[in-house]
């Protein structure tokens, strides 16, 4: 078995009919990453100088976008690949 390290490799390994599987796995990984980033943000070591409701809202939006990008490019954390491997076994 080969180690897949990037999302482009995953796309090549997954058949075109399994695009929904790939998208679902990436969406799950993005949700996991959002929660992880949110937890890291909540463990602040000090108050920020310009902390406000507006800046928090934009930071949350930026964190969500970052999580989406991380799950799609560069292979993310490997959660999507692991889910695809597991769900593909069930179809066999």
C-alpha angles and dihedrals in degrees: 000000000000125000112243111209104171137047091240088061089049090051090052092048094049118075116241091250089060095062090112089056091051093047092048092050091048091048091052091050090049091053090050091049092048090054091046093051091045090053091049091050092050092058094071116170093206143358117278119239096234099032112156140143092259094051090047090052093051091045089054090050091049091048091051091050091047091052091050092050093046092053094051105037127056096008095285113227094326094256092118091052091048091050092048091050092049096044092045090057090057092056093056 
